Amino acid sequence: MKEMFAYIATNKGIPVSGISGKLSSESMTEVKIGSEPFDPNKNYRICTTDYLANNGDKMSFFAKPIQIQTTGYKLRDALIDEFTHLGLSVKTLNPALDGRLKN
């Protein structure tokens, strides 16, 4: 987890969900997973794509997981399902910053 936080910091943030904290040039501080402070003694479950889990985008910190579970659910299908859930009348997505990663 600490390697992932360093990766997020050195890249000045990446698209993440469920993580918040303060970024410096090489580390994240005040990290929270959900609403709880990060506990280095706890195991966390991370959901990501096969590409990233297999060292894509230089994410080598995924190289030795405790366990891997595959779902067979493709990212493409998750996006289609979410857009369908939003309704066919929604033509434009309006993204907004939510402040989960701060400098």
All heavy atoms as an XYZ file, in Angstrom:
799
protein
N       0.824     -1.179      0.000
C       0.000      0.000      0.000
C       0.877      1.254      0.000
O       0.582      2.199     -0.719
C      -0.936      0.003      1.203
C      -1.987     -1.094      1.203
S      -3.221     -0.969     -0.105
C      -4.144      0.444      0.430
N       1.949      1.229      0.800
C       2.810      2.402      0.868
C       3.452      2.697     -0.486
O       3.610      3.857     -0.855
C       3.859      2.226      1.957
C       3.275      2.278      3.348
C       4.340      2.097      4.403
C       3.716      2.119      5.783
N       4.718      1.976      6.841
N       3.809      1.635     -1.236
C       4.372      1.835     -2.571
C       3.329      2.463     -3.501
O       3.660      3.316     -4.325
C       4.855      0.512     -3.158
C       6.085     -0.053     -2.491
C       6.458     -1.406     -3.074
O       6.627     -1.498     -4.302
O       6.559     -2.358     -2.287
N       2.092      2.045     -3.370
C       1.030      2.621     -4.185
C       0.838      4.099     -3.826
O       0.688      4.935     -4.712
C      -0.275      1.860     -3.999
C      -1.401      2.392     -4.874
S      -2.921      1.443     -4.732
C      -3.423      1.856     -3.064
N       0.873      4.437     -2.539
C       0.726      5.836     -2.135
C       1.868      6.686     -2.695
O       1.653      7.810     -3.149
C       0.675      5.965     -0.615
C      -0.466      5.231      0.030
C      -0.325      4.683      1.295
C      -1.686      5.062     -0.621
C      -1.380      4.015      1.904
C      -2.745      4.383     -0.015
C      -2.583      3.865      1.244
N       3.093      6.147     -2.680
C       4.234      6.868     -3.248
C       4.046      7.067     -4.751
O       4.347      8.135     -5.281
C       5.533      6.113     -2.958
N       3.538      6.047     -5.437
C       3.270      6.141     -6.876
C       2.248      7.248     -7.141
O       2.423      8.060     -8.054
C       2.760      4.798     -7.399
C       2.450      4.781     -8.866
C       3.430      4.425     -9.795
C       1.187      5.106     -9.343
C       3.150      4.401    -11.150
C       0.891      5.087    -10.689
C       1.884      4.733    -11.592
O       1.595      4.718    -12.938
N       1.182      7.277     -6.353
C       0.148      8.307     -6.516
C       0.764      9.692     -6.325
O       0.504     10.611     -7.103
C      -1.011      8.076     -5.524
C      -1.772      6.790     -5.886
C      -1.959      9.274     -5.508
C      -2.774      6.329     -4.832
N       1.593      9.841     -5.300
C       2.209     11.141     -5.004
C       3.166     11.578     -6.105
O       3.106     12.724     -6.550
C       2.931     11.081     -3.663
N       4.053     10.687     -6.541
C       5.034     11.080     -7.561
C       4.377     11.384     -8.900
O       4.941     12.105     -9.709
C       6.135     10.011     -7.747
O       5.541      8.776     -8.090
C       6.969      9.861     -6.494
N       3.188     10.848     -9.122
C       2.440     11.147    -10.350
C       1.444     12.288    -10.149
O       0.593     12.533    -10.996
C       1.728      9.896    -10.854
C       2.697      8.928    -11.488
O       3.084      9.105    -12.627
N       3.127      7.932    -10.729
N       1.537     12.950     -8.993
C       0.665     14.078     -8.647
C      -0.809     13.694     -8.717
O      -1.650     14.461     -9.154
C       0.968     15.273     -9.546
C       2.382     15.799     -9.375
C       2.656     16.942    -10.311
C       4.017     17.535    -10.121
N       5.145     16.715    -10.389
N      -1.081     12.463     -8.298
C      -2.448     11.958     -8.281
C      -2.726     11.074     -9.489
O      -2.107     11.229    -10.533
N      -3.597     10.126     -9.292
C      -4.091      9.272    -10.362
C      -5.568      9.025    -10.075
O      -6.020      9.265     -8.957
C      -3.319      7.928    -10.464
C      -3.467      7.114     -9.178
C      -1.849      8.152    -10.798
C      -2.932      5.694     -9.277
N      -6.325      8.561    -11.055
C      -7.739      8.272    -10.780
C      -7.867      7.142     -9.759
O      -7.431      6.022    -10.002
C      -8.287      7.847    -12.140
C      -7.328      8.375    -13.142
C      -5.996      8.374    -12.470
N      -8.402      7.457     -8.604
C      -8.607      6.476     -7.539
C      -9.987      6.677     -6.925
O     -10.584      7.735     -7.045
C      -7.544      6.573     -6.424
C      -6.165      6.243     -6.939
C      -7.557      7.938     -5.764
N     -10.434      5.672     -6.253
C     -11.690      5.766     -5.519
C     -11.470      5.148     -4.151
O     -10.774      4.143     -4.020
C     -12.783      5.000     -6.267
O     -13.991      5.024     -5.551
N     -12.026      5.762     -3.131
C     -11.937      5.205     -1.786
C     -10.697      5.588     -1.024
O     -10.509      5.160      0.109
N      -9.814      6.387     -1.632
C      -8.579      6.827     -0.975
C      -8.577      8.344     -0.942
O      -8.916      8.990     -1.925
C      -7.324      6.348     -1.742
C      -7.246      4.828     -1.784
C      -6.058      6.934     -1.140
C      -6.120      4.317     -2.659
N      -8.163      8.905      0.185
C      -7.967     10.349      0.252
C      -6.711     10.620      1.052
O      -6.243      9.772      1.802
C      -9.179     11.039      0.894
O      -9.353     10.596      2.220
N      -6.135     11.792      0.857
C      -4.942     12.158      1.596
C      -4.299     13.396      1.023
O      -4.792     13.988      0.069
N      -3.179     13.794      1.626
C      -2.414     14.957      1.167
C      -1.212     14.468      0.375
O      -0.540     13.517      0.774
C      -1.952     15.799      2.350
C      -3.084     16.548      3.016
C      -2.546     17.520      4.045
C      -3.692     18.321      4.635
N      -3.193     19.308      5.605
N      -0.943     15.148     -0.731
C       0.167     14.780     -1.600
C       1.355     15.697     -1.368
O       1.198     16.907     -1.238
C      -0.246     14.897     -3.068
C      -1.391     14.028     -3.539
C      -1.754     14.378     -4.979
C      -1.035     12.561     -3.423
N       2.553     15.103     -1.328
C       3.793     15.872     -1.411
C       4.475     15.363     -2.670
O       3.901     14.569     -3.407
C       4.660     15.667     -0.172
O       5.181     14.358     -0.138
N       5.697     15.763     -2.910
C       6.357     15.348     -4.151
C       6.667     13.855     -4.199
O       6.765     13.290     -5.275
C       7.643     16.144     -4.363
O       8.538     15.915     -3.290
N       6.812     13.202     -3.046
C       7.177     11.790     -3.052
C       6.334     10.911     -2.143
O       6.575      9.715     -2.054
C       8.646     11.632     -2.679
C       9.590     12.243     -3.696
C      11.043     12.048     -3.327
O      11.326     11.281     -2.394
O      11.888     12.682     -3.974
N       5.371     11.476     -1.434
C       4.591     10.642     -0.523
C       3.188     11.211     -0.323
O       2.908     12.342     -0.697
C       5.299     10.511      0.822
O       5.341     11.768      1.475
N       2.351     10.388      0.266
C       1.022     10.805      0.684
C       1.001     10.759      2.203
O       1.543      9.841      2.812
C      -0.046      9.844      0.154
C      -0.527     10.132     -1.232
S      -1.806      8.973     -1.756
C      -3.213      9.492     -0.790
N       0.374     11.735      2.804
C       0.205     11.751      4.247
C      -1.284     11.861      4.554
O      -2.096     12.146      3.672
C       0.969     12.930      4.885
O       0.474     14.155      4.335
C       2.460     12.808      4.642
N      -1.629     11.647      5.793
C      -3.020     11.722      6.244
C      -3.937     10.857      5.368
O      -5.059     11.248      5.040
C      -3.503     13.173      6.281
C      -2.693     14.038      7.229
C      -3.113     15.486      7.240
O      -4.317     15.754      7.075
O      -2.237     16.343      7.413
N      -3.440      9.687      5.008
C      -4.168      8.796      4.105
C      -5.355      8.167      4.819
O      -5.235      7.691      5.953
C      -3.241      7.681      3.564
C      -4.018      6.722      2.678
C      -2.077      8.289      2.800
N      -6.477      8.176      4.137
C      -7.668      7.496      4.626
C      -8.141      6.522      3.560
O      -8.078      6.805      2.369
C      -8.788      8.487      4.937
C      -8.509      9.320      6.160
C      -9.710     10.144      6.537
C      -9.418     10.916      7.814
N     -10.586     11.686      8.238
N      -8.579      5.366      4.012
C      -9.218      4.377      3.155
C     -10.691      4.425      3.555
O     -11.029      4.089      4.687
C      -8.641      2.961      3.368
C      -7.118      2.960      3.240
C      -9.286      1.968      2.422
C      -6.567      3.252      1.875
N     -11.523      4.864      2.630
C     -12.899      5.158      3.007
C     -12.848      6.333      3.961
O     -12.226      7.354      3.680
N     -13.415      6.202      5.122
C     -13.374      7.283      6.116
C     -12.428      6.973      7.267
O     -12.315      7.751      8.207
C     -14.784      7.535      6.651
O     -15.273      6.361      7.274
N     -11.718      5.838      7.181
C     -10.827      5.403      8.264
C      -9.360      5.698      7.935
O      -8.938      5.541      6.789
C     -10.971      3.891      8.480
C     -12.363      3.455      8.872
C     -12.767      3.947     10.252
O     -11.910      3.948     11.157
O     -13.937      4.341     10.405
N      -8.572      6.094      8.939
C      -7.136      6.277      8.706
C      -6.500      4.969      8.214
O      -6.887      3.886      8.641
C      -6.583      6.653     10.076
C      -7.763      7.162     10.832
C      -8.952      6.403     10.305
N      -5.534      5.090      7.315
C      -4.808      3.929      6.803
C      -4.119      3.205      7.952
O      -3.472      3.821      8.797
C      -3.775      4.370      5.761
C      -2.806      3.296      5.394
C      -3.230      2.161      4.724
C      -1.465      3.413      5.723
C      -2.336      1.159      4.387
C      -0.558      2.423      5.385
C      -1.002      1.298      4.720
N      -4.250      1.894      8.004
C      -3.622      1.055      9.020
C      -2.619      0.149      8.311
O      -2.996     -0.761      7.582
C      -4.691      0.211      9.725
C      -4.121     -0.702     10.796
O      -2.879     -0.850     10.896
O      -4.924     -1.297     11.534
N      -1.313      0.379      8.498
C      -0.296     -0.428      7.805
C      -0.295     -1.904      8.213
O       0.314     -2.724      7.546
C       1.024      0.249      8.173
C       0.735      0.985      9.432
C      -0.722      1.373      9.376
N      -0.993     -2.243      9.278
C      -1.054     -3.637      9.729
C      -2.278     -4.371      9.205
O      -2.483     -5.538      9.538
C      -1.026     -3.693     11.257
C       0.250     -3.109     11.809
O       1.337     -3.472     11.383
N       0.122     -2.172     12.729
N      -3.065     -3.709      8.426
C      -4.302     -4.286      7.912
C      -4.137     -4.646      6.441
O      -3.387     -3.998      5.716
C      -5.426     -3.255      8.075
C      -6.783     -3.729      7.700
C      -7.828     -2.644      7.998
C      -9.194     -3.094      7.538
N     -10.215     -2.061      7.774
N      -4.812     -5.709      5.995
C      -4.839     -6.059      4.573
C      -6.028     -5.365      3.923
O      -7.110     -5.324      4.501
C      -4.975     -7.570      4.377
C      -3.728     -8.310      4.796
O      -2.626     -7.803      4.682
N      -3.898     -9.505      5.295
N      -5.817     -4.823      2.729
C      -6.865     -4.129      1.996
C      -7.095     -4.828      0.657
O      -6.168     -5.387      0.075
C      -6.478     -2.668      1.734
C      -6.420     -1.836      2.990
C      -5.240     -1.702      3.708
C      -7.559     -1.204      3.463
C      -5.192     -0.934      4.865
C      -7.520     -0.430      4.622
C      -6.326     -0.305      5.314
O      -6.285      0.447      6.458
N      -8.300     -4.766      0.177
C      -8.665     -5.328     -1.129
C      -8.665     -4.190     -2.137
O      -9.266     -3.149     -1.904
C     -10.046     -5.954     -1.059
C     -10.419     -6.712     -2.297
C     -11.711     -7.425     -2.103
N     -11.475     -8.467     -1.110
C     -12.260     -9.504     -0.920
N     -13.355     -9.634     -1.610
N     -11.978    -10.410     -0.013
N      -7.973     -4.400     -3.252
C      -7.886     -3.393     -4.311
C      -8.527     -3.956     -5.568
O      -8.231     -5.075     -5.978
C      -6.413     -3.014     -4.603
C      -5.780     -2.406     -3.359
C      -6.322     -2.068     -5.788
C      -4.303     -2.152     -3.481
N      -9.372     -3.169     -6.165
C     -10.007     -3.549     -7.420
C      -9.332     -2.753     -8.532
O      -9.266     -1.520     -8.476
C     -11.508     -3.231     -7.352
S     -12.384     -3.648     -8.851
N      -8.808     -3.447     -9.520
C      -8.140     -2.771    -10.632
C      -8.284     -3.616    -11.888
O      -8.838     -4.711    -11.863
C      -6.657     -2.491    -10.303
O      -6.112     -1.619    -11.303
C      -5.842     -3.768    -10.213
N      -7.754     -3.132    -12.977
C      -7.819     -3.866    -14.238
C      -6.670     -4.870    -14.323
O      -5.646     -4.722    -13.641
C      -7.716     -2.904    -15.432
O      -6.434     -2.253    -15.391
C      -8.815     -1.849    -15.396
N      -6.816     -5.856    -15.186
C      -5.738     -6.818    -15.423
C      -4.470     -6.108    -15.896
O      -3.366     -6.470    -15.504
C      -6.149     -7.850    -16.473
C      -7.210     -8.801    -15.990
O      -7.440     -8.878    -14.765
O      -7.818     -9.472    -16.834
N      -4.644     -5.106    -16.733
C      -3.500     -4.363    -17.273
C      -2.655     -3.773    -16.141
O      -1.442     -3.961    -16.097
C      -3.986     -3.258    -18.219
C      -2.901     -2.290    -18.620
C      -1.900     -2.672    -19.513
C      -2.857     -0.995    -18.096
C      -0.887     -1.793    -19.876
C      -1.862     -0.110    -18.453
C      -0.880     -0.517    -19.348
O       0.114      0.354    -19.690
N      -3.283     -3.068    -15.212
C      -2.536     -2.453    -14.110
C      -2.008     -3.500    -13.139
O      -0.889     -3.386    -12.641
C      -3.411     -1.433    -13.375
C      -3.851     -0.230    -14.209
C      -4.728      0.696    -13.381
C      -2.677      0.516    -14.806
N      -2.791     -4.532    -12.879
C      -2.361     -5.595    -11.967
C      -1.135     -6.331    -12.491
O      -0.367     -6.894    -11.716
C      -3.499     -6.578    -11.735
N      -0.926     -6.299    -13.793
C       0.213     -6.980    -14.420
C       1.328     -6.010    -14.786
O       1.984     -6.160    -15.807
C      -0.248     -7.771    -15.634
C      -1.080     -8.966    -15.240
O      -0.665     -9.767    -14.420
N      -2.281     -9.060    -15.789
N       1.557     -4.992    -13.930
C       2.656     -4.038    -14.064
C       2.416     -2.988    -15.139
O       3.332     -2.290    -15.531
C       3.999     -4.755    -14.294
C       5.190     -3.877    -13.984
O       5.121     -3.024    -13.113
N       6.277     -4.077    -14.689
N       1.189     -2.862    -15.632
C       0.900     -1.820    -16.601
C       1.094     -0.451    -15.973
O       0.901     -0.276    -14.766
N       1.513      0.510    -16.755
C       1.769      1.878    -16.304
C       2.793      1.914    -15.166
O       2.750      2.774    -14.291
C       0.468      2.567    -15.889
C       0.494      4.062    -16.161
O       1.405      4.534    -16.861
O      -0.410      4.756    -15.662
N       3.687      0.920    -15.167
C       4.777      0.805    -14.181
C       4.278      0.671    -12.748
O       4.900      1.143    -11.803
C       5.752      1.968    -14.322
C       6.395      2.032    -15.689
C       7.330      3.177    -15.814
C       7.889      3.200    -17.232
N       8.656      4.395    -17.503
N       3.151     -0.004    -12.584
C       2.603     -0.232    -11.239
C       3.133     -1.555    -10.684
O       2.397     -2.506    -10.444
C       1.080     -0.200    -11.280
C       0.533      1.153    -11.605
S      -1.237      1.230    -11.329
C      -1.555      2.933    -11.737
N       4.431     -1.597    -10.442
C       5.097     -2.821     -9.985
C       4.670     -3.225     -8.581
O       4.888     -4.364     -8.171
C       6.608     -2.648    -10.042
O       7.002     -1.558     -9.236
N       4.057     -2.320     -7.827
C       3.623     -2.641     -6.463
C       2.512     -3.680     -6.440
O       2.208     -4.227     -5.386
C       3.189     -1.375     -5.710
C       2.284     -0.466     -6.480
C       0.923     -0.688     -6.539
C       2.821      0.614     -7.170
C       0.093      0.160     -7.250
C       2.003      1.468     -7.881
C       0.636      1.238     -7.924
N       1.906     -3.992     -7.583
C       0.898     -5.048     -7.646
C       1.527     -6.421     -7.898
O       0.823     -7.416     -8.002
C      -0.109     -4.774     -8.769
C      -1.085     -3.671     -8.470
C      -1.383     -2.720     -9.427
C      -1.734     -3.586     -7.245
C      -2.304     -1.711     -9.178
C      -2.644     -2.578     -6.981
C      -2.930     -1.640     -7.954
N       2.849     -6.507     -7.990
C       3.531     -7.734     -8.422
C       3.340     -8.934     -7.492
O       3.296    -10.060     -7.963
C       5.025     -7.466     -8.609
N       3.243     -8.722     -6.202
C       3.171     -9.845     -5.259
C       1.977     -9.707     -4.322
O       2.142     -9.507     -3.113
C       4.470     -9.954     -4.463
C       5.669    -10.278     -5.324
C       6.926    -10.375     -4.495
C       8.107    -10.684     -5.401
N       9.352    -10.719     -4.667
N       0.772     -9.859     -4.837
C      -0.393     -9.743     -3.961
C      -0.543    -10.962     -3.057
O      -0.029    -12.041     -3.360
C      -1.564     -9.674     -4.946
C      -1.085    -10.468     -6.113
C       0.401    -10.186     -6.206
N      -1.232    -10.800     -1.961
C      -1.535    -11.925     -1.080
C      -2.451    -12.901     -1.804
O      -2.299    -14.109     -1.715
C      -2.197    -11.430      0.223
C      -1.190    -10.600      1.015
C      -2.722    -12.595      1.054
C      -1.799     -9.875      2.204
N      -3.391    -12.347     -2.551
C      -4.367    -13.170     -3.271
C      -4.873    -12.389     -4.473
O      -4.960    -11.159     -4.426
C      -5.538    -13.504     -2.350
C      -6.602    -14.361     -2.974
C      -7.765    -14.606     -2.014
O      -7.910    -13.931     -1.001
N      -8.587    -15.570     -2.339
N      -5.210    -13.110     -5.544
C      -5.829    -12.496     -6.715
C      -7.181    -13.148     -6.926
O      -7.304    -14.370     -6.896
C      -4.973    -12.700     -7.987
C      -3.646    -11.968     -7.851
C      -5.731    -12.218     -9.225
C      -2.701    -12.182     -9.018
N      -8.179    -12.315     -7.111
C      -9.504    -12.802     -7.467
C      -9.891    -12.132     -8.778
O      -9.808    -10.912     -8.897
C     -10.542    -12.439     -6.410
C     -10.349    -13.157     -5.102
C     -11.389    -12.730     -4.085
O     -11.525    -11.562     -3.785
N     -12.121    -13.706     -3.563
N     -10.284    -12.917     -9.744
C     -10.742    -12.342    -11.002
C     -12.255    -12.462    -11.080
O     -12.844    -13.414    -10.570
C     -10.091    -13.039    -12.211
O     -10.395    -14.430    -12.157
C      -8.579    -12.864    -12.203
N     -12.860    -11.477    -11.706
C     -14.319    -11.455    -11.792
C     -14.835    -11.812    -13.168
O     -15.978    -12.203    -13.307
C     -14.858    -10.052    -11.452
O     -14.394     -9.129    -12.454
C     -14.420     -9.611    -10.066
N     -14.002    -11.619    -14.190
C     -14.470    -11.813    -15.556
C     -15.320    -10.646    -16.033
O     -15.863    -10.666    -17.128
N     -15.441     -9.625    -15.201
C     -16.239     -8.433    -15.521
C     -15.308     -7.392    -16.125
O     -14.418     -6.882    -15.460
C     -16.875     -7.922    -14.232
C     -17.919     -6.844    -14.366
C     -18.951     -6.929    -15.290
C     -17.902     -5.743    -13.527
C     -19.925     -5.950    -15.375
C     -18.865     -4.761    -13.599
C     -19.869     -4.865    -14.527
O     -20.837     -3.897    -14.603
N     -15.476     -7.112    -17.385
C     -14.578     -6.191    -18.079
C     -14.906     -4.741    -17.742
O     -16.059     -4.390    -17.515
C     -14.683     -6.408    -19.586
C     -14.216     -7.792    -20.017
C     -14.236     -7.906    -21.526
C     -13.856     -9.285    -21.992
N     -12.528     -9.676    -21.675
N     -13.871     -3.900    -17.722
C     -14.043     -2.481    -17.455
C     -15.046     -1.879    -18.439
O     -15.901     -1.086    -18.058
C     -12.695     -1.761    -17.540
C     -12.710     -0.259    -17.323
C     -13.236      0.083    -15.936
C     -11.320      0.314    -17.511
N     -14.950     -2.284    -19.682
C     -15.881     -1.813    -20.711
C     -17.327     -2.085    -20.295
O     -18.195     -1.220    -20.403
C     -15.558     -2.521    -22.031
C     -16.592     -2.353    -23.110
C     -16.383     -3.363    -24.234
N     -16.731     -4.699    -23.747
C     -16.197     -5.821    -24.201
N     -15.271     -5.795    -25.126
N     -16.581     -6.972    -23.729
N     -17.591     -3.282    -19.791
C     -18.944     -3.641    -19.376
C     -19.395     -2.845    -18.153
O     -20.570     -2.479    -18.039
C     -19.041     -5.141    -19.108
C     -18.809     -5.965    -20.368
O     -19.120     -5.460    -21.474
O     -18.313     -7.097    -20.250
N     -18.455     -2.566    -17.244
C     -18.802     -1.754    -16.071
C     -19.224     -0.355    -16.499
O     -20.199      0.203    -15.976
C     -17.621     -1.687    -15.105
N     -18.508      0.212    -17.459
C     -18.863      1.543    -17.955
C     -20.216      1.521    -18.659
O     -21.061      2.401    -18.417
C     -17.779      2.061    -18.901
C     -16.443      2.392    -18.242
C     -15.376      2.661    -19.290
C     -16.578      3.556    -17.291
N     -20.442      0.546    -19.508
C     -21.731      0.434    -20.201
C     -22.858      0.280    -19.195
O     -23.894      0.945    -19.299
C     -21.710     -0.743    -21.203
C     -20.780     -0.415    -22.371
C     -23.129     -1.062    -21.703
C     -20.479     -1.602    -23.280
N     -22.664     -0.571    -18.194
C     -23.699     -0.765    -17.171
C     -23.986      0.525    -16.411
O     -25.147      0.844    -16.129
C     -23.296     -1.873    -16.201
C     -23.327     -3.256    -16.832
O     -23.887     -3.403    -17.937
O     -22.795     -4.189    -16.206
N     -22.939      1.273    -16.071
C     -23.143      2.527    -15.335
C     -23.872      3.554    -16.195
O     -24.783      4.227    -15.729
C     -21.800      3.092    -14.844
C     -21.928      4.367    -14.059
C     -22.732      4.248    -12.760
O     -22.947      3.136    -12.247
O     -23.141      5.306    -12.238
N     -23.483      3.683    -17.453
C     -24.158      4.639    -18.338
C     -25.613      4.242    -18.553
O     -26.493      5.095    -18.597
C     -23.432      4.763    -19.678
C     -22.061      5.380    -19.566
C     -21.061      5.035    -20.448
C     -21.755      6.297    -18.563
C     -19.797      5.601    -20.355
C     -20.494      6.861    -18.458
C     -19.509      6.514    -19.360
N     -25.864      2.962    -18.642
C     -27.244      2.481    -18.781
C     -28.031      2.812    -17.519
O     -29.169      3.271    -17.580
C     -27.267      0.966    -19.045
O     -26.535      0.709    -20.246
C     -28.676      0.444    -19.189
N     -27.410      2.620    -16.364
C     -28.046      2.941    -15.086
C     -28.393      4.430    -14.992
O     -29.420      4.806    -14.427
C     -27.133      2.530    -13.934
C     -27.617      2.949    -12.588
N     -28.668      2.335    -11.946
C     -27.207      3.947    -11.762
C     -28.875      2.930    -10.788
N     -28.001      3.905    -10.657
N     -27.527      5.287    -15.556
C     -27.778      6.723    -15.529
C     -28.969      7.117    -16.401
O     -29.555      8.167    -16.202
C     -26.537      7.498    -15.990
C     -25.341      7.462    -15.050
C     -24.132      8.106    -15.706
C     -25.675      8.146    -13.739
N     -29.302      6.276    -17.353
C     -30.434      6.558    -18.235
C     -29.959      7.019    -19.602
O     -28.961      7.714    -19.716
N     -30.674      6.612    -20.607
C     -30.286      6.940    -21.974
C     -30.401      8.424    -22.280
O     -29.798      8.910    -23.229
C     -31.119      6.120    -22.961
C     -30.935      4.597    -22.846
C     -31.888      3.872    -23.789
C     -29.503      4.204    -23.128
N     -31.177      9.180    -21.496
C     -31.328     10.606    -21.766
C     -30.084     11.408    -21.362
O     -29.929     12.543    -21.771
C     -32.544     11.159    -21.030
O     -32.356     11.040    -19.636
N     -29.208     10.819    -20.566
C     -27.983     11.507    -20.164
C     -26.995     11.426    -21.316
O     -26.524     10.358    -21.673
C     -27.381     10.873    -18.883
C     -26.074     11.544    -18.521
C     -28.363     10.949    -17.740
N     -26.683     12.558    -21.880
C     -25.789     12.598    -23.039
C     -24.389     13.100    -22.671
O     -23.450     12.856    -23.358
C     -26.378     13.505    -24.119
C     -27.766     13.115    -24.558
C     -27.719     12.419    -25.885
C     -29.103     12.217    -26.434
N     -29.712     10.967    -26.127
N     -24.280     13.845    -21.574
C     -23.013     14.445    -21.190
C     -22.699     14.118    -19.739
O     -23.566     14.243    -18.877
C     -23.079     15.982    -21.344
O     -23.417     16.301    -22.679
C     -21.747     16.625    -21.009
N     -21.473     13.710    -19.505
C     -21.008     13.523    -18.129
C     -20.407     14.832    -17.662
O     -19.684     15.490    -18.401
C     -19.957     12.420    -18.062
C     -20.421     11.030    -18.429
C     -19.253     10.065    -18.387
C     -21.521     10.563    -17.498
N     -20.691     15.218    -16.452
C     -20.166     16.453    -15.887
C     -19.279     16.123    -14.695
O     -19.742     16.108    -13.560
C     -21.317     17.379    -15.466
C     -22.141     17.808    -16.657
O     -21.607     18.255    -17.657
N     -23.446     17.645    -16.560
N     -17.990     15.833    -14.961
C     -17.099     15.478    -13.859
C     -16.839     16.671    -12.954
O     -16.899     17.822    -13.387
C     -15.817     15.037    -14.571
C     -15.849     15.756    -15.873
C     -17.311     15.887    -16.236
N     -16.566     16.378    -11.707
C     -16.254     17.436    -10.738
C     -15.151     16.939     -9.805
O     -15.116     15.756     -9.463
C     -17.500     17.785     -9.939
N     -14.288     17.822     -9.419
C     -13.257     17.481     -8.442
C     -13.910     17.386     -7.076
O     -14.748     18.211     -6.720
C     -12.150     18.544     -8.434
C     -11.353     18.675     -9.727
C     -10.357     19.829     -9.612
C     -10.615     17.378    -10.030
N     -13.526     16.368     -6.312
C     -14.132     16.207     -4.995
C     -13.127     16.379     -3.853
O     -13.468     16.195     -2.693
C     -14.845     14.856     -4.885
C     -13.911     13.669     -5.020
O     -12.685     13.865     -5.093
O     -14.408     12.540     -5.069
N     -11.889     16.702     -4.178
C     -10.911     17.008     -3.150
C     -10.320     15.830     -2.428
O      -9.765     15.979     -1.349
N     -10.424     14.613     -3.015
C      -9.902     13.462     -2.280
C      -8.373     13.433     -2.216
O      -7.815     12.827     -1.331
C     -10.460     12.155     -2.841
C      -9.967     11.785     -4.219
C     -10.627     10.545     -4.721
N     -11.869     10.931     -5.352
C     -12.577     10.181     -6.149
N     -12.197      8.976     -6.404
N     -13.676     10.606     -6.702
N      -7.702     14.091     -3.172
C      -6.248     14.218     -3.120
C      -5.919     15.700     -3.076
O      -6.281     16.448     -3.971
C      -5.597     13.559     -4.346
C      -5.842     12.068     -4.503
C      -5.241     11.556     -5.796
C      -5.309     11.281     -3.326
N      -5.210     16.117     -2.026
C      -4.911     17.545     -1.819
C      -3.415     17.758     -1.755
O      -2.672     16.893     -1.308
C      -5.548     18.022     -0.512
C      -7.042     17.871     -0.500
C      -7.605     18.228      0.851
C      -9.096     17.959      0.822
N      -9.708     18.072      2.115
N      -2.992     18.912     -2.171
C      -1.573     19.281     -2.070
C      -1.302     19.923     -0.740
O      -2.088     20.480     -0.092
C      -1.169     20.256     -3.185
C      -1.170     19.553     -4.518
O      -0.865     18.388     -4.607
N      -1.517     20.289     -5.557
